[in-house]
Amino acid sequence: MTTAPPSEHRTNLEILDSNAPLVELQHASLMYGTVLGVNDIHLDLPRGAYALVGPNGAGKSTLIGLITGALRPTLGHVKVFGTNPCNSRRVLRQIGLCPASDLLVHGVTPRQWLKLQLQLIGLSTKQAIARVDETLEFVGLADAQHRAINTFSLGMRQRCKLAQAISHDPELLILDEPFNGLDPIGRHQMTEMLIAWKNQGKSLLLASHVLHEVEQITQSFMLIFGGRLLASGTAGELRRLLADLPQDIILESPDRDRLASKLSGQPWVRALHRTVESNQLIITADRPLELYQCLAQWSNGDDPITIERLTGSDGDISTLFRLLVSKHRGERAYQLSGTTS
Amino acid sequence: MNPFPTSTANLETPYQSSVLAPLNQPSTGLLVQRCNAVVGVVAYELRRSITPWRIALWGFMIAIPVALTGTVAYQLRGSLSSEPNVQMAFAWMLYVLMPQAITMLGMLLWATPIVNSELESQSWIYSIVRPGGRQAMLLGKYVIAVLWTSSCGAVASTLAVPMLTLAAPFHTWLALIALCVLSSIAHGALFAFIGVMLQRRAMVLTFSYTILVEVFLGWIPAVVNKFTVAFRLRSLYFHWLELPMVDFLENPEMLASETPSWIHILCLLLGSALLLAIAAWWVERAQYRWQSEV
């Protein structure tokens, strides 16, 4: 499917500074009036695939706005491929953005809309039409190319948005909540496409509030909350970070009192709470990994302790963010919401 | 220290076949690319604007002045219509209805919300992530607004002029069409400028500006009215139809200038170009609230 470019043409790769990092943010902050959108983010990303994870309203879209030059930082600097996107719009040619907002254009077919998007980057009508055909085929909308976009399902509109983001062959693809509204098949297809994109050697920035959705695509995560970049690293590193943070773990066991007795002697146990009505024991542990190891030993020993249910905070993104915020603020004591004592 | 592993291209994956072919960069210059973008917006917006609602609105805006003209023509039918004062009244009625009322209303509806309509439909984000996309959108939509509005004025003039018993109907028709086009260009640039500057209440401000400055101030015989579009259009109308200057004013120059027509046309075109240039500069730097998330 790939073809060698004619000699008089240049590919995207040739006009980019190959040594320039993908994204550089130097203490970038952005204020919406008195509201802080992004707070002192310092970031230096080489080319690659990254997931920007955070709950709704965390500042993901604002950060994307800064990277795409749609928003200008109130303080600090932003560079993409070594260029400030606010001052030199030419760099936008290397960026494809699939925004989170729904596509609400009326009375327009994907063919017409995509042609416009390609002409906006400077392609002639003839070039744009040729590229529209390829792109619609690629995203699987060739059969629906003459239907109005407003008659499409959410998944089809999502594919339409994706088509405009990749049609001009950018070096960096930015997707804001790309899995929103997709059915399981659509999610799988989107995941495969993004993996293929990454494997081409192109860069990817994926914003999502669901950790496990993006885990299949990349292992490089940035966690954002309240406009701050709380943590960054691989999924393993994040898990280790989580494991090092004090956590509340809820256990349900008929041997609750015996378990409490054993745990009370452990130095990493900060607090134990028993609920009145059920067999629950809430353990606040400084080092959850050691707790899990002990539980494994005790439940397999000579006098085994029965554990019916164990609820930890791993995998729960809200808990993870609360823990990271606590750490970020330097708080030692914390309390997870929804627990009883 | 970078905590992330750097990416490596793995060309052996089974997904290689599902990759979109690379796109060759166009070898044309930046100016040609920007023109392509504007042409793209014009073609897209023209197609998109041909809707039953838009056509009905267009027809309605033609029907009102034509109906008014028809009513006046019916009331003043007979020998009365050939009197000089009545001829003068006919000429001014056509001027007020066509290059003034219709074009101003049309531009208020189509030029003012150039950016706002994109923001409301959440499609502005797609323009701003393309180099030159913002300016192409502004200029392309401006061209469409001028086309719709001037065509509205031209059709209304074509239908209204034959209804009246005018001394020089063809001459009047030609002058009205030229003025409708000039009025669309000038008012369009002015209203687009206001629409680009303000994300909220642009329509209200434009309407207030039109009433206060172009309608009220523009008809006051004072130096300030020389800065209005209405003054330039009115002066051109005087010239082209060779209308007599009003004799009840001490200084009729304040109402319509005897300066050569080309100067008025140049003022209108240069003023429009300047306003559009400022609007294009502004839109390139503006940070409109393009989605609700903070």
Interface residues (C-beta under 8 A of the other chain):
Chain A: M1 T2 T3 P5 P6 E8 H9 R10 T11 N12 I15 Y32 V35 G37 D44 L45 P46 R47 G48 A49 Y50 N56 G57 G59 K60 S61 T62 G65 T68 G69 A70 L71 R72 C86 R89 R90 V91 L92 R93 I95 G96 L97 P99 A100 S101 D102 L103 L104 V105 H106 G107 V108 Q112 W113 K115 L116 Q117 L118 Q119 L120 I121 G122 L123 S124 T125 Q127 A128 R131 E134 T135 F138 Q164 I166 S167 H168 D169 E192 M193 I195 A196 W197 K198 N199 Q200 G201 S203 Q219 S220 S232 G233 T234 E237
Chain B: N2 P3 F4 P5 T6 S7 T8 A9 N10 L11 T13 Y15 Q16 S17 S18 V19 L20 A21 P22 L23 N24 Q25 P26 S27 T28 L30 V32 Q33 R34 N36 A37 V39 G40 V41 A43 Y44 R47 R48 T51 S121 Q122 S123 I125 Y126 S127 I128 V129 R130 P131 G132 G133 A136 M137 E284 R285 Q287 R289 W290 Q291 E293 V294
